Amino acid sequence: MDFLQWLFEARIPVGNGSLLLREVVGNVFGLLSAFGGMRRRVWAWPVGIIGNVLLLTVFLGSLFGAASAANLLGQAGRQVMFIAVSIYGWRRWRASRDHGGQAVEPRWAGTRARLGMVSFMIVGTFALTPLFRLLGSYEPVWADAWTFVGSLLATYGMAKGWVEFWLVWVAVDIVGVPLLFSAGYYASAFMYVFYGASTLVGFFVWARAQRAEKPRIETLLPDPTLR
């Protein structure tokens, strides 16, 4: 119990202020998960889940910290979503892992799936914005909804092995970084800047891996018993 109390209250002094330790640690786990995903390693999923649990307590600030802390319901909700989808991705990658340790073969989603992804982002953001506003999420609420919907889509795309999921993360970061700065979650905001850079690198790594994958062609040999 003493350790949990320390974990919830510990802060890291930075200049005239401080950063919440569990926010920093949660984001470090998230960054490690991103690097693991770039290399297509199964361990990326459980490492990410640990970070998600820590960040869930961070973004529900008024419940787990000071009463004046901003609640980012989209950010908090997406941690729950991350955990659920990560369990799916974890099982999928484990089942498909080959002897070389690669858990998934990167592939392009295709035109139909891309149109579906764009539609899902736009419609989902419009649908969730009034709900998040009703629940008291931090303004601008649409940005919180955008990061939630985009994160759901990107995590699902990673589980499916779509190369485009990295670009969805870029779209999430473009909106999410200013939102986190304005809400006072500076550790997460700075970490998302690194996420943005790593997602661009990840996109090119997966795109190159997709081009390098050899198509699996089944060659039918003639039956020697037939004349």
C-alpha positions as CSV (number, residue, x, y, z in Angstrom):
1,M,0.0,0.0,0.0
2,D,2.9,2.4,0.8
3,F,4.3,1.7,-2.7
4,L,1.0,2.4,-4.4
5,Q,0.6,5.7,-2.4
6,W,4.1,6.7,-3.4
7,L,3.5,5.8,-7.0
8,F,0.3,7.9,-7.1
9,E,1.8,11.0,-5.4
10,A,5.5,11.0,-6.5
11,R,6.5,13.9,-8.7
12,I,9.7,14.8,-10.6
13,P,10.9,18.4,-10.1
14,V,11.3,20.3,-13.4
15,G,12.2,24.0,-13.2
16,N,9.6,25.8,-11.1
17,G,7.1,23.0,-11.4
18,S,7.0,19.2,-11.5
19,L,5.8,16.2,-13.5
20,L,3.8,13.3,-12.2
21,L,6.0,10.3,-12.0
22,R,3.4,7.8,-13.2
23,E,2.6,10.0,-16.3
24,V,6.3,9.9,-17.2
25,V,6.6,6.1,-16.6
26,G,3.4,5.4,-18.4
27,N,4.6,7.3,-21.5
28,V,8.0,5.6,-21.4
29,F,6.2,2.2,-21.5
30,G,4.2,3.5,-24.4
31,L,7.3,4.6,-26.3
32,L,8.9,1.2,-25.7
33,S,5.7,-0.4,-27.1
34,A,6.0,1.7,-30.2
35,F,9.6,0.6,-30.8
36,G,8.5,-3.0,-30.3
37,G,5.7,-2.5,-32.8
38,M,8.1,-1.0,-35.3
39,R,10.2,-4.2,-35.0
40,R,7.0,-6.4,-35.0
41,R,7.7,-8.0,-31.7
42,V,5.0,-9.6,-29.6
43,W,6.2,-8.1,-26.4
44,A,5.2,-4.7,-27.6
45,W,1.6,-5.4,-26.6
46,P,2.0,-6.3,-22.9
47,V,4.5,-3.5,-22.4
48,G,2.0,-1.1,-23.9
49,I,-0.8,-2.4,-21.6
50,I,1.3,-1.5,-18.5
51,G,1.7,2.0,-19.8
52,N,-2.1,2.2,-20.6
53,V,-3.0,1.3,-17.0
54,L,-0.8,4.0,-15.6
55,L,-2.0,6.7,-18.0
56,L,-5.6,5.8,-17.3
57,T,-5.1,7.0,-13.7
58,V,-3.4,10.1,-15.0
59,F,-6.1,11.4,-17.4
60,L,-8.8,10.8,-14.8
61,G,-7.0,13.5,-12.9
62,S,-9.7,14.5,-10.5
63,L,-10.4,10.9,-9.4
64,F,-6.8,9.9,-8.8
65,G,-5.1,13.2,-8.0
66,A,-6.0,16.8,-7.3
67,A,-9.6,17.8,-7.6
68,S,-8.6,20.7,-9.9
69,A,-6.8,18.4,-12.4
70,A,-8.3,18.4,-15.9
71,N,-10.2,15.3,-17.0
72,L,-9.5,14.2,-20.5
73,L,-12.2,11.6,-21.0
74,G,-11.1,10.8,-24.5
75,Q,-7.5,10.2,-23.4
76,A,-8.7,8.1,-20.4
77,G,-11.2,6.2,-22.5
78,R,-8.7,5.3,-25.1
79,Q,-6.5,3.7,-22.5
80,V,-9.3,1.3,-21.7
81,M,-9.7,0.8,-25.4
82,F,-6.0,0.3,-25.8
83,I,-6.1,-2.5,-23.2
84,A,-9.0,-4.3,-24.9
85,V,-7.6,-4.0,-28.5
86,S,-4.1,-4.8,-27.3
87,I,-5.3,-8.1,-25.9
88,Y,-6.7,-8.9,-29.3
89,G,-3.5,-7.8,-31.1
90,W,-1.3,-9.7,-28.6
91,R,-3.2,-12.9,-29.3
92,R,-3.2,-12.3,-33.0
93,W,0.5,-11.6,-33.2
94,R,1.4,-14.6,-31.0
95,A,-0.7,-16.9,-33.2
96,S,1.0,-15.7,-36.4
97,R,4.6,-15.3,-35.1
98,D,7.1,-17.2,-37.3
99,H,10.4,-18.8,-36.3
100,G,12.3,-15.6,-37.0
101,G,10.4,-13.8,-34.3
102,Q,8.3,-11.6,-36.7
103,A,4.8,-11.5,-35.5
104,V,3.1,-10.0,-38.6
105,E,3.6,-9.4,-42.3
106,P,3.0,-5.7,-43.1
107,R,0.5,-5.1,-45.9
108,W,-1.3,-2.1,-47.4
109,A,-4.9,-1.8,-46.3
110,G,-6.3,-1.1,-49.8
111,T,-8.5,1.6,-51.1
112,R,-11.7,0.4,-49.6
113,A,-10.2,0.1,-46.1
114,R,-8.6,3.5,-46.4
115,L,-11.9,5.1,-47.3
116,G,-13.4,3.3,-44.3
117,M,-10.7,4.5,-42.0
118,V,-11.2,8.2,-43.0
119,S,-15.0,7.9,-42.7
120,F,-14.6,6.3,-39.3
121,M,-12.3,9.1,-38.1
122,I,-14.7,11.8,-39.2
123,V,-18.0,10.2,-38.2
124,G,-16.6,8.9,-34.9
125,T,-15.3,12.4,-33.9
126,F,-18.6,14.1,-34.7
127,A,-20.6,11.4,-32.8
128,L,-18.4,11.4,-29.6
129,T,-17.9,15.1,-29.3
130,P,-21.3,15.9,-27.7
131,L,-21.0,12.8,-25.4
132,F,-17.6,13.8,-24.2
133,R,-18.8,17.4,-23.7
134,L,-21.8,16.1,-21.7
135,L,-19.5,14.1,-19.5
136,G,-17.3,17.1,-18.8
137,S,-14.3,16.5,-20.9
138,Y,-11.7,19.3,-21.4
139,E,-12.1,21.8,-24.2
140,P,-11.8,21.7,-27.2
141,V,-13.8,18.5,-26.8
142,W,-13.6,17.6,-30.5
143,A,-9.8,17.2,-30.2
144,D,-10.3,14.8,-27.3
145,A,-12.8,12.8,-29.4
146,W,-10.5,12.9,-32.4
147,T,-7.6,11.4,-30.4
148,F,-9.9,8.7,-29.0
149,V,-11.2,7.6,-32.4
150,G,-7.9,7.8,-34.1
151,S,-6.2,5.8,-31.4
152,L,-8.8,3.1,-31.6
153,L,-8.3,2.9,-35.4
154,A,-4.5,3.0,-35.2
155,T,-4.3,0.2,-32.6
156,Y,-6.7,-2.0,-34.7
157,G,-4.7,-1.3,-37.8
158,M,-1.5,-2.4,-36.0
159,A,-3.1,-5.6,-34.9
160,K,-4.2,-6.3,-38.6
161,G,-0.7,-5.4,-39.9
162,W,-1.8,-2.4,-42.0
163,V,1.1,-0.1,-42.9
164,E,-1.3,2.9,-42.9
165,F,-1.8,2.7,-39.1
166,W,1.4,4.6,-38.6
167,L,-0.1,7.6,-40.6
168,V,-3.2,7.5,-38.4
169,W,-1.0,7.9,-35.4
170,V,0.5,11.0,-37.1
171,A,-3.0,12.5,-37.4
172,V,-3.7,11.7,-33.8
173,D,-0.4,13.4,-32.6
174,I,-1.0,16.5,-34.7
175,V,-4.2,17.2,-32.7
176,G,-3.3,15.5,-29.4
177,V,0.0,17.3,-28.7
178,P,-1.5,20.8,-28.5
179,L,-4.5,19.4,-26.5
180,L,-2.2,17.8,-23.9
181,F,-0.1,21.0,-23.6
182,S,-3.2,23.1,-23.0
183,A,-4.5,20.7,-20.4
184,G,-1.2,20.8,-18.5
185,Y,-0.1,17.2,-19.2
186,Y,3.4,18.3,-20.2
187,A,5.1,14.9,-19.9
188,S,2.5,13.3,-22.2
189,A,2.7,16.2,-24.6
190,F,6.5,16.0,-24.9
191,M,6.4,12.2,-25.2
192,Y,3.8,12.5,-28.0
193,V,6.3,14.7,-29.9
194,F,8.7,11.8,-29.8
195,Y,5.8,9.5,-30.8
196,G,5.2,11.7,-33.9
197,A,8.8,11.3,-35.0
198,S,8.8,7.5,-34.3
199,T,5.6,7.0,-36.1
200,L,7.0,8.5,-39.3
201,V,10.0,6.3,-39.0
202,G,7.8,3.3,-38.3
203,F,5.8,4.0,-41.4
204,F,8.9,3.8,-43.6
205,V,10.2,0.8,-41.8
206,W,6.9,-1.1,-42.3
207,A,6.6,0.1,-45.9
208,R,10.1,-1.2,-46.7
209,A,9.3,-4.5,-44.9
210,Q,6.1,-4.8,-47.0
211,R,8.1,-4.4,-50.2
212,A,10.7,-6.9,-49.0
213,E,8.1,-9.6,-48.2
214,K,8.2,-12.4,-50.7
215,P,4.9,-13.6,-52.0
216,R,4.0,-17.1,-50.8
217,I,3.4,-19.1,-54.0
218,E,2.4,-22.7,-53.8
219,T,4.0,-24.7,-56.5
220,L,2.2,-27.8,-57.6
221,L,4.6,-30.6,-58.6
222,P,3.4,-33.3,-61.0
223,D,2.3,-36.5,-59.5
224,P,4.9,-39.1,-60.5
225,T,2.3,-41.9,-60.3
226,L,0.3,-40.3,-63.1
227,R,1.2,-41.0,-66.7
